Amino acid sequence: MMMKYYFINKFETNNIDKLDKQTIIIYRNYSLNEPDEKIIINIKKYCKKKRLKFYLSNNIKLAIKLNLDGAYIPSFNNSIKHLSFSFKNNFNIVGSAHNLKEIKIKEIQKVSKIFISSIFKKNQNYLGLNKFRLTSNLTKKKVVALGGISYKNIHKLRLFKNPEFAGISFFE
């Protein structure tokens, strides 16, 4: 079964209710100056009830404090402060990258998986299938496809061994 990562900016149960157990929720509300711990705790409780893993974006310290399943480090975050933190054994850190420089930074940050974008969405980070394959070969880490994945193009991910993907609109 293919692992999937669903980025959410707000807590809405109707989309979460449709998810299967191979989906990990990543909360990344960057519109707030300070993360709202009450919202994060509510999402955590709901995910636990639904047996879904829950990661927090761009705040590893808070993810550890709230005993979440993991954390996501966006491509713009180059910090290595978290390397001095102590984690529980099953705490995962994942991160995103768009190019070789960012991939190497994610490797230094010791992420377990690197989200590489954009595979389908035609934005400034657009790669397409061939450049995505070439870029993903630049690391030994597990790679997750990110950007523009839909029901129309998801079958193309089978061109890669053990495909995993992340998105927003795919789940909504």
VEXKE-494005 format. One line per 3 residues: number of its first residue (from 1); for each residue x, y negated, z negated of C-alpha. Coordinates in steps of 0.25 Angstrom, whole numbers, m for minus. Layout:
<rs>
NUM> X Y Z ~ ...
</rs>
This chain:
<rs>
1> 0 0 0 ~ 5 m14 4 ~ 8 m24 m8
4> 1 m37 m6 ~ 3 m51 m13 ~ m8 m61 m14
7> m4 m75 m17 ~ m15 m83 m25 ~ m16 m98 m29
10> m28 m97 m37 ~ m35 m86 m45 ~ m47 m80 m37
13> m52 m66 m41 ~ m60 m64 m28 ~ m47 m62 m19
16> m40 m54 m30 ~ m51 m45 m32 ~ m49 m40 m17
19> m35 m36 m19 ~ m29 m22 m20 ~ m18 m17 m30
22> m7 m19 m20 ~ m9 m35 m21 ~ m1 m44 m30
25> m7 m57 m34 ~ 3 m69 m34 ~ m2 m82 m40
28> 5 m94 m34 ~ m3 m107 m38 ~ 7 m117 m34
31> m3 m128 m35 ~ m2 m129 m51 ~ 10 m136 m57
34> 10 m126 m68 ~ 4 m112 m67 ~ m9 m109 m74
37> m6 m98 m84 ~ m21 m95 m86 ~ m23 m93 m71
40> m11 m84 m70 ~ m16 m76 m82 ~ m30 m75 m76
43> m24 m70 m63 ~ m15 m60 m70 ~ m27 m54 m78
46> m35 m53 m66 ~ m24 m46 m58 ~ m22 m37 m69
49> m37 m33 m69 ~ m36 m31 m54 ~ m23 m23 m56
52> m15 m33 m47 ~ m1 m38 m49 ~ 0 m53 m51
55> 12 m62 m48 ~ 14 m77 m51 ~ 21 m86 m41
58> 33 m95 m44 ~ 33 m93 m59 ~ 40 m81 m64
61> 41 m85 m78 ~ 26 m87 m79 ~ 24 m74 m72
64> 33 m67 m83 ~ 26 m74 m94 ~ 12 m70 m90
67> 17 m56 m87 ~ 13 m56 m72 ~ 17 m45 m63
70> 27 m54 m55 ~ 31 m67 m49 ~ 32 m73 m35
73> 43 m82 m31 ~ 40 m91 m19 ~ 50 m94 m9
76> 52 m108 m14 ~ 56 m103 m28 ~ 71 m101 m28
79> 73 m100 m43 ~ 80 m88 m50 ~ 76 m92 m64
82> 67 m80 m65 ~ 80 m70 m64 ~ 82 m73 m79
85> 68 m69 m83 ~ 65 m56 m89 ~ 53 m48 m82
88> 45 m36 m85 ~ 49 m24 m76 ~ 37 m25 m66
91> 38 m40 m64 ~ 40 m43 m49 ~ 45 m56 m43
94> 42 m58 m28 ~ 46 m70 m19 ~ 44 m76 m6
97> 54 m80 5 ~ 54 m86 19 ~ 68 m84 23
100> 81 m78 20 ~ 86 m88 10 ~ 73 m87 2
103> 74 m72 3 ~ 88 m72 m3 ~ 82 m81 m14
106> 71 m71 m17 ~ 81 m60 m18 ~ 89 m69 m28
109> 76 m71 m36 ~ 75 m56 m36 ~ 61 m55 m31
112> 56 m40 m28 ~ 49 m44 m15 ~ 50 m56 m5
115> 38 m62 2 ~ 42 m66 15 ~ 34 m76 23
118> 28 m79 32 ~ 25 m66 40 ~ 12 m71 47
121> 8 m85 43 ~ 14 m95 53 ~ 20 m105 43
124> 34 m111 41 ~ 38 m98 35 ~ 32 m89 47
127> 41 m77 50 ~ 32 m67 58 ~ 34 m52 58
130> 48 m51 64 ~ 54 m63 55 ~ 47 m57 43
133> 54 m43 46 ~ 67 m50 48 ~ 66 m59 35
136> 61 m47 27 ~ 74 m39 31 ~ 82 m50 24
139> 79 m44 10 ~ 79 m31 4 ~ 67 m35 m5
142> 53 m31 m2 ~ 47 m41 7 ~ 32 m46 7
145> 26 m52 19 ~ 19 m66 16 ~ 11 m75 25
148> m1 m74 34 ~ m4 m60 32 ~ m18 m56 36
151> m27 m44 39 ~ m24 m46 53 ~ m8 m45 52
154> m6 m37 39 ~ m4 m24 48 ~ 8 m31 53
157> 15 m30 40 ~ 15 m14 42 ~ 27 m17 51
160> 35 m19 38 ~ 38 m7 29 ~ 31 m9 15
163> 24 m22 19 ~ 19 m31 8 ~ 12 m45 10
166> 8 m57 2 ~ m2 m68 6 ~ m14 m76 2
169> m24 m77 13 ~ m23 m61 16 ~ m30 m59 2
172> m41 m70 3
</rs>
